[in-house]
């Protein structure tokens, strides 16, 4: 939410929890249609953050496979969107919101001017 507030305060407009590509079922956390930029805020547990994940002890093998599949799906999503001409930005939930918002704003602004 803080990232969204900072981006809005910077004058950037976006869609929340939206499909970057209408024919595709996957959704991004933030979509900037004019600049073809999709932002995903990845949770440390669900997306296997190398710094902060703590593997569950119960059903460990199931969770390992689940998180591995999430990471595979993330890579497939990134590849599909890039092939369609989109820029993909991934932010970890533990990142500083101001730094993440600045990084996103820089990319979106640059893509608007280039496109």
C-alpha atoms as a printed R data frame, in Angstrom:
    type eleno elety resid chain resno      x       y       z
1   ATOM     1    CA   UNK     A     1  0.000   0.000   0.000
2   ATOM     2    CA   UNK     A     2  2.823   2.397   0.779
3   ATOM     3    CA   UNK     A     3  4.385   1.842  -2.639
4   ATOM     4    CA   UNK     A     4  1.035   2.630  -4.247
5   ATOM     5    CA   UNK     A     5  0.672   5.814  -2.208
6   ATOM     6    CA   UNK     A     6  4.155   6.994  -3.141
7   ATOM     7    CA   UNK     A     7  3.587   6.300  -6.836
8   ATOM     8    CA   UNK     A     8  0.235   8.081  -6.777
9   ATOM     9    CA   UNK     A     9  1.798  11.070  -5.004
10  ATOM    10    CA   UNK     A    10  4.404  11.158  -7.787
11  ATOM    11    CA   UNK     A    11  1.577  11.591 -10.298
12  ATOM    12    CA   UNK     A    12  1.666   8.078 -11.701
13  ATOM    13    CA   UNK     A    13 -1.595   6.295 -12.429
14  ATOM    14    CA   UNK     A    14 -1.954   2.558 -12.544
15  ATOM    15    CA   UNK     A    15 -4.380  -0.312 -12.262
16  ATOM    16    CA   UNK     A    16 -4.361  -2.537  -9.186
17  ATOM    17    CA   UNK     A    17 -4.538  -6.347  -9.369
18  ATOM    18    CA   UNK     A    18 -5.090  -6.273 -13.120
19  ATOM    19    CA   UNK     A    19 -4.284  -8.361 -16.154
20  ATOM    20    CA   UNK     A    20 -1.501  -6.782 -18.193
21  ATOM    21    CA   UNK     A    21 -2.705  -8.800 -21.189
22  ATOM    22    CA   UNK     A    22 -6.481  -9.113 -21.415
23  ATOM    23    CA   UNK     A    23 -6.327 -12.569 -23.006
24  ATOM    24    CA   UNK     A    24 -4.130 -13.913 -20.227
25  ATOM    25    CA   UNK     A    25 -5.359 -14.979 -16.781
26  ATOM    26    CA   UNK     A    26 -2.359 -13.877 -14.745
27  ATOM    27    CA   UNK     A    27 -2.572 -10.608 -12.890
28  ATOM    28    CA   UNK     A    28  0.023  -8.105 -11.760
29  ATOM    29    CA   UNK     A    29 -0.135  -6.120  -8.535
30  ATOM    30    CA   UNK     A    30  0.256  -2.838 -10.436
31  ATOM    31    CA   UNK     A    31 -0.207  -2.310 -14.167
32  ATOM    32    CA   UNK     A    32  0.860   0.823 -16.009
33  ATOM    33    CA   UNK     A    33 -0.891   0.345 -19.375
34  ATOM    34    CA   UNK     A    34  0.562   3.407 -21.155
35  ATOM    35    CA   UNK     A    35  4.148   2.386 -20.474
36  ATOM    36    CA   UNK     A    36  3.505  -1.368 -20.700
37  ATOM    37    CA   UNK     A    37  4.957  -1.961 -17.254
38  ATOM    38    CA   UNK     A    38  3.797  -4.670 -14.853
39  ATOM    39    CA   UNK     A    39  4.834  -4.674 -11.193
40  ATOM    40    CA   UNK     A    40  4.711  -7.714  -8.937
41  ATOM    41    CA   UNK     A    41  5.239  -7.425  -5.182
42  ATOM    42    CA   UNK     A    42  6.442 -10.881  -4.179
43  ATOM    43    CA   UNK     A    43  5.988 -12.228  -0.669
44  ATOM    44    CA   UNK     A    44  9.145 -13.675   0.842
45  ATOM    45    CA   UNK     A    45  7.486 -16.942   1.874
46  ATOM    46    CA   UNK     A    46  5.392 -17.605  -1.242
47  ATOM    47    CA   UNK     A    47  8.079 -16.707  -3.767
48  ATOM    48    CA   UNK     A    48 11.111 -18.158  -1.980
49  ATOM    49    CA   UNK     A    49 13.086 -15.059  -1.018
50  ATOM    50    CA   UNK     A    50 16.715 -16.135  -0.678
51  ATOM    51    CA   UNK     A    51 17.175 -13.788   2.293
52  ATOM    52    CA   UNK     A    52 14.008 -14.191   4.344
53  ATOM    53    CA   UNK     A    53 12.228 -17.426   3.626
54  ATOM    54    CA   UNK     A    54 11.949 -19.964   6.371
55  ATOM    55    CA   UNK     A    55 10.980 -23.376   5.067
56  ATOM    56    CA   UNK     A    56  8.124 -24.999   6.970
57  ATOM    57    CA   UNK     A    57  9.005 -28.129   8.918
58  ATOM    58    CA   UNK     A    58  5.623 -29.790   8.439
59  ATOM    59    CA   UNK     A    59  5.097 -31.160   4.927
60  ATOM    60    CA   UNK     A    60  8.509 -29.794   3.937
61  ATOM    61    CA   UNK     A    61  8.715 -31.594   0.594
62  ATOM    62    CA   UNK     A    62  5.236 -30.430  -0.441
63  ATOM    63    CA   UNK     A    63  6.079 -26.825   0.434
64  ATOM    64    CA   UNK     A    64  9.414 -27.029  -1.393
65  ATOM    65    CA   UNK     A    65  7.608 -28.174  -4.543
66  ATOM    66    CA   UNK     A    66  4.875 -25.546  -4.115
67  ATOM    67    CA   UNK     A    67  7.324 -22.668  -3.771
68  ATOM    68    CA   UNK     A    68  9.468 -24.009  -6.625
69  ATOM    69    CA   UNK     A    69  6.365 -24.037  -8.838
70  ATOM    70    CA   UNK     A    70  5.546 -20.467  -7.785
71  ATOM    71    CA   UNK     A    71  9.035 -19.402  -8.842
72  ATOM    72    CA   UNK     A    72  8.683 -21.249 -12.161
73  ATOM    73    CA   UNK     A    73  5.356 -19.523 -12.777
74  ATOM    74    CA   UNK     A    74  6.953 -16.161 -11.969
75  ATOM    75    CA   UNK     A    75  9.661 -16.824 -14.575
76  ATOM    76    CA   UNK     A    76  7.056 -17.934 -17.149
77  ATOM    77    CA   UNK     A    77  5.033 -14.795 -16.469
78  ATOM    78    CA   UNK     A    78  8.080 -12.555 -16.861
79  ATOM    79    CA   UNK     A    79  9.068 -14.261 -20.104
80  ATOM    80    CA   UNK     A    80  5.558 -14.076 -21.564
81  ATOM    81    CA   UNK     A    81  5.140 -10.387 -20.722
82  ATOM    82    CA   UNK     A    82  8.583  -9.450 -22.034
83  ATOM    83    CA   UNK     A    83  7.867 -11.284 -25.285
84  ATOM    84    CA   UNK     A    84  4.725  -9.145 -25.585
85  ATOM    85    CA   UNK     A    85  6.768  -5.947 -25.164
86  ATOM    86    CA   UNK     A    86  6.167  -5.326 -21.475
87  ATOM    87    CA   UNK     A    87  8.669  -4.374 -18.797
88  ATOM    88    CA   UNK     A    88  8.396  -6.487 -15.659
89  ATOM    89    CA   UNK     A    89  9.447  -5.208 -12.257
90  ATOM    90    CA   UNK     A    90  9.569  -7.541  -9.265
91  ATOM    91    CA   UNK     A    91  9.736  -6.122  -5.758
92  ATOM    92    CA   UNK     A    92 10.247  -8.191  -2.612
93  ATOM    93    CA   UNK     A    93  7.828  -7.431   0.209
94  ATOM    94    CA   UNK     A    94 10.777  -6.655   2.502
95  ATOM    95    CA   UNK     A    95 12.200  -3.924   0.234
96  ATOM    96    CA   UNK     A    96 12.091  -0.334   1.365
97  ATOM    97    CA   UNK     A    97  8.864   1.094  -0.121
98  ATOM    98    CA   UNK     A    98 10.436   4.452  -1.004
99  ATOM    99    CA   UNK     A    99 13.300   2.787  -2.873
100 ATOM   100    CA   UNK     A   100 10.949   0.402  -4.664
101 ATOM   101    CA   UNK     A   101  8.604   3.247  -5.646
102 ATOM   102    CA   UNK     A   102 11.536   5.299  -6.951
103 ATOM   103    CA   UNK     A   103 12.745   2.358  -9.046
104 ATOM   104    CA   UNK     A   104  9.268   1.778 -10.449
105 ATOM   105    CA   UNK     A   105  8.696   5.479 -11.174
106 ATOM   106    CA   UNK     A   106 12.007   5.721 -13.008
107 ATOM   107    CA   UNK     A   107 11.171   2.788 -15.280
108 ATOM   108    CA   UNK     A   108  7.590   3.914 -15.949
109 ATOM   109    CA   UNK     A   109  8.665   7.467 -16.734
110 ATOM   110    CA   UNK     A   110 11.464   6.288 -19.025
111 ATOM   111    CA   UNK     A   111  9.160   3.871 -20.864
112 ATOM   112    CA   UNK     A   112  6.611   6.644 -21.417
113 ATOM   113    CA   UNK     A   113  9.235   8.860 -23.016
114 ATOM   114    CA   UNK     A   114 10.741   6.055 -25.107
115 ATOM   115    CA   UNK     A   115  7.448   4.588 -26.258
